[in-house]
Amino acid sequence: MAETTVVHLLRHGEVHNPGGVLYGRLPGYHLSETGRLMAETVAKAIAHRDIVKLYSSPLERAQETAAPLAHALELEVATDVRLIEADNLLQGAPVGMGLAVLGNPRHYRYFWNPLRPSWGERYTEVVARMRSMVDTAREEARGHEAVLVSHQLPIWMIRTAAEGRRLWHDPRRRQCALASLTTFTFDGDRLVSIGYSEPAGALVKGRPSVPGA
């Protein structure tokens, strides 16, 4: 049997977003107090693992989620743009909670192809960059474990692709809660399992969510 390598995809914690904005790649969106507690909770939950590499999206909320784990493991955070949130033409729109942005007539021109999708970065492009990032992490942490801090859509896309399912989907059905872990286990270069866990689940329950996070 080849050596086992584990790659964890960690979604960032809750963001301070009182205006209910679809923030996407916009700068200036930081973790809320609860989000910081989520990040600390995850760090405590997995600090005992054999994690030798830590990577993060360049966005503030991801960097702040990575920070407690970096401190606990005494690792440097490698920032990689491949982990960034999906580009979205609707970013900056005040969407409130849920999918209210879809009901605004000013946005209808963006919705001509939900399979691609026409309002932002193609799903296939998100999968390609996330797959490349997972491959890099697997190589650099071979025989050990790595953590990649990213965002809901990119994590869900690479999981969906790895499981051989269609990429277009209902965002409300993504299994990728705040501060959750989606875990890929490899035997050599072969993916043998995908797991999911919510180390900060007690803090997530009942929290509202804005799409595009």
C-alpha positions in Angstrom: 0.0 0.0 0.0 1.3 3.5 -0.9 1.7 6.2 1.7 -1.4 8.0 2.9 -1.8 11.7 2.5 -4.7 13.7 3.9 -5.8 17.1 2.5 -8.4 19.0 4.5 -10.4 21.8 2.9 -11.4 24.3 5.6 -14.1 26.8 5.0 -13.6 30.2 6.8 -15.6 31.2 9.8 -18.5 33.6 10.1 -18.0 37.0 8.6 -19.0 40.4 10.1 -21.5 41.5 7.4 -24.3 43.5 9.0 -25.4 44.9 5.7 -26.0 41.4 4.2 -23.8 42.1 1.2 -22.7 39.4 -1.2 -19.1 40.2 -0.6 -17.4 37.7 -2.9 -13.8 38.9 -3.5 -14.3 42.4 -2.0 -11.7 43.4 0.5 -12.5 44.5 4.0 -14.7 41.6 5.1 -13.3 40.2 8.4 -14.4 37.4 10.7 -17.0 38.3 13.3 -16.4 37.6 17.0 -18.2 34.3 16.5 -16.1 33.6 13.4 -12.9 34.0 15.3 -14.2 31.6 18.0 -15.0 29.2 15.2 -11.5 29.4 13.9 -10.0 28.9 17.4 -12.4 25.9 17.9 -11.2 24.2 14.7 -7.6 24.8 15.5 -8.0 23.1 18.9 -9.9 20.2 17.3 -7.2 19.4 14.7 -3.9 20.7 16.2 -3.0 17.1 17.3 -3.0 15.9 13.7 0.0 15.4 11.5 -0.4 18.6 9.6 2.8 19.8 7.9 1.4 22.3 5.4 -1.1 25.2 5.7 -2.4 27.2 2.8 -5.0 30.0 2.6 -7.0 32.1 0.2 -5.7 35.7 0.2 -9.0 37.1 1.4 -9.1 38.4 5.0 -11.7 36.0 6.3 -9.7 33.0 5.2 -6.4 34.4 6.5 -8.0 35.1 9.9 -9.4 31.5 10.0 -5.9 30.1 9.2 -4.2 32.2 11.9 -5.1 30.2 15.1 -4.1 26.9 13.4 -0.9 28.4 12.2 -0.1 29.5 15.7 -1.0 26.1 17.2 1.0 24.2 14.7 3.9 26.7 14.4 3.5 26.7 10.6 3.7 29.5 8.1 0.5 30.2 6.1 1.2 29.9 2.4 -1.2 32.3 0.6 -2.4 30.9 -2.8 -4.8 32.6 -5.1 -6.1 29.3 -6.4 -8.1 29.1 -3.1 -9.9 32.4 -3.6 -13.6 32.8 -3.7 -15.3 32.4 -7.1 -15.6 35.6 -9.1 -19.1 36.9 -9.2 -20.7 39.8 -11.1 -23.2 40.3 -8.3 -20.6 40.9 -5.6 -21.4 44.1 -3.7 -25.2 43.6 -4.0 -27.2 44.0 -0.8 -28.8 40.5 -0.8 -29.9 40.2 2.8 -30.0 36.6 3.7 -30.7 33.6 1.5 -31.1 34.0 -2.3 -33.1 37.3 -2.4 -30.6 38.6 -5.0 -32.3 36.4 -7.6 -35.5 38.3 -7.3 -34.0 41.7 -8.2 -35.0 42.5 -11.9 -31.8 44.5 -12.3 -29.9 41.2 -12.1 -32.0 39.2 -14.5 -29.5 39.8 -17.4 -26.9 37.8 -15.6 -29.0 34.6 -15.3 -29.2 33.4 -18.9 -27.2 30.2 -18.2 -27.3 28.8 -14.6 -25.4 25.7 -15.8 -22.2 27.6 -16.5 -22.9 29.9 -14.5 -23.3 33.1 -16.5 -23.1 35.4 -13.4 -19.6 34.5 -12.5 -16.5 32.3 -12.8 -17.3 29.1 -14.6 -17.7 26.0 -12.4 -15.2 24.2 -14.6 -12.6 26.9 -14.0 -13.2 26.7 -10.2 -12.7 23.0 -10.3 -9.5 23.2 -12.4 -7.8 25.6 -10.0 -9.0 23.8 -6.9 -7.8 20.5 -8.3 -4.4 22.0 -9.0 -4.2 23.3 -5.5 -5.2 19.9 -4.0 -2.6 18.2 -6.1 0.1 20.7 -4.9 -0.9 20.1 -1.3 -0.8 16.4 -1.7 2.7 16.5 -3.2 4.1 18.9 -0.6 2.6 17.1 2.3 3.0 13.6 1.0 2.7 11.0 3.8 1.3 13.6 6.1 -1.6 16.1 6.2 -2.3 19.6 4.8 -5.0 22.2 5.4 -6.4 24.5 2.7 -8.5 27.4 3.9 -11.0 28.4 1.2 -14.6 29.3 0.6 -17.9 27.5 0.3 -18.3 27.4 -3.5 -14.7 26.4 -4.4 -14.8 23.6 -1.7 -18.1 22.3 -2.9 -17.1 22.4 -6.5 -14.0 20.2 -6.0 -15.9 17.8 -3.8 -18.7 17.6 -6.4 -16.2 16.9 -9.2 -14.3 14.4 -7.2 -17.5 12.5 -6.5 -18.4 12.5 -10.2 -21.5 14.5 -9.8 -22.8 17.4 -12.0 -21.4 20.8 -11.2 -24.6 22.9 -11.4 -26.6 22.7 -8.2 -28.9 24.4 -5.7 -26.6 26.5 -3.4 -28.9 25.8 -0.5 -28.0 22.1 -0.7 -24.3 22.5 -0.3 -22.8 20.5 2.6 -20.2 23.0 3.5 -21.0 24.9 6.7 -19.0 27.7 8.2 -15.7 26.4 9.6 -16.4 22.9 8.3 -13.8 20.4 7.0 -14.1 18.5 3.8 -11.3 15.9 3.9 -9.7 14.1 1.0 -7.7 11.0 1.8 -5.2 9.7 -0.8 -3.4 6.4 -1.1 -0.4 7.6 -3.1 -2.0 9.7 -5.8 -5.3 7.8 -5.7 -8.3 9.4 -3.9 -9.8 6.8 -1.6 -12.3 8.7 0.5 -14.0 12.0 1.1 -15.1 12.9 4.6 -17.0 15.8 6.1 -17.0 17.2 9.6 -18.0 20.3 11.6 -15.6 20.9 14.5 -17.3 24.2 15.3 -20.8 22.9 14.6 -22.2 24.0 17.9 -21.4 27.6 17.0 -22.8 27.3 13.5 -26.3 26.0 14.4 -28.9 28.6 13.6 -26.4 31.1 12.1 -27.7 33.0 9.0 -25.8 32.6 5.8 -25.2 34.9 2.9 -24.5 33.2 -0.5 -21.1 33.7 -2.1 -19.2 33.2 1.1 
